[in-house]
Structure formats: structure tokens, C-alpha cells
């Protein structure tokens, strides 16, 4: 917001010039090229998976510049846990809390993403794997642009979550494990899915006839109850995540 206000003042004073808006382009026109531009021009093409003649094009605006403008660091906050564990509720609560602090976020929710990007995927093991791979790549792009990215997916398999982590820079992937017992999740059953799975109407349902592999070393673990045995609220859980983000300087620019 501060960066936008400064931009607005510059425009009113007439102090905003082409050099402010297009420094990299002007440098190129004047005969100078930065390291990123040179890589774009000189790097050879190569194959990626089934795609051929591919070349990665670096953005002209460095990540650090974007993070300074936003006064935050890009990161993926990956919520994982059983259906009914509260992933979406806590992620939504956290997003509101971050917005109140002036932070820029995006929330990728499992059900929402299946309306479009992943509408062609089901719930077999191979479809689950592709579902998480796609979301991992999308969230990586957001994080590298300085956005605090919240993802809410059951993501039941360790290997799939590990692949997402491996694709990101160190510190860009924060795994949040919603460690809520299946008994509580099944009692909540907000969409009636456990009941349907128990009746055999839904196949490959995580926790019933498909496994959930708990994270081994998540950055954050959220439990259903606090140390005194009281049920933890979504606000309590979101506050715990914010404390982690503050302590690890994600809520300030580089």
C-alpha cells in the first residue's frame, strides 16, 4: 500500500518518468542488458517432460523488488489433513487476518480448484498425484511473485507433498498439518462424505478406504485441543500461524 501511495504522489507531482516504469526496457534500448536479460537471450532451448524446445524466461522485475513493494515475503502455506479437519476454515480465517494487516494473499482451495483447473481429475491415486502437482506449480508461481499463498488440500500422500516442497526454494514451503483425529472429523462431517463413504457410496475416500500419510516434519502442527484440553478455535489456529510468520520475518519485506 505504501508503494502505491508513493506512486500516486509521483504521478501528481509529475515526477514519474519512463525511467521509473520501464528501467529494464530503457536499459535494453540504450545498449545495456542486465544478467537476467542476457540469460533470456543466450540460453539454449531444452526438453521438459513431453515438451520440446523449451526455454525458461526470467521476469524482468526481480522477486526481491516485488517483495519490497508488497512489504512481505512470498511463501506457500500448505494446509494438509483429513476431510473435516478444518483446513479451509482455518485458511480462510488466516487470509482475513493477513488482509487486516495489509498483506496480499491468494487462497487455493481443493473444492474450488476442481471447478476449473482440475475439473478433469477424479480421486484415484494417479489423479490425486496430478491434482497436487498442478497446485504445487501454481502456488510456486504465486510465491515467487511475493504473494503469501494459502493452499487447502487433503494431499494425503507424503511423496506428493515432498515433490511440491522440492520444487520450491528453501523456506518457500510451509507445511501446516491439521492433526485432527478422524473421530472428530467424522463427527463434524460437514458435507456428509464420511457417512456416504461408510455406506459404500463413495470410493477411495481418505481415512476410510484410502490412506492418509501424516507429515513427518511439518513446520506447523495444529491440534484440535489446547494444552488445557479446550477445543481450539479457527482464530486460535490462525493466530499460531501468524506468530510463526512473524518470527520468521515473512510479514516484512527483504
PyMOL commands that set and color helices and strands:
alter all, ss='L'
color gray80, all
select helices_A, chain A and resi 2-13+18-21+23-29+35-42+63-70+87-100+110-113+125-144+158-166+182-188+193-198+234-247
alter helices_A, ss='H'
color red, helices_A
select strands_A, chain A and resi 46-48+51-54+75-80+105-109+148-152+173-179+220-223
alter strands_A, ss='S'
color yellow, strands_A
deselect
rebuild
show_as cartoon
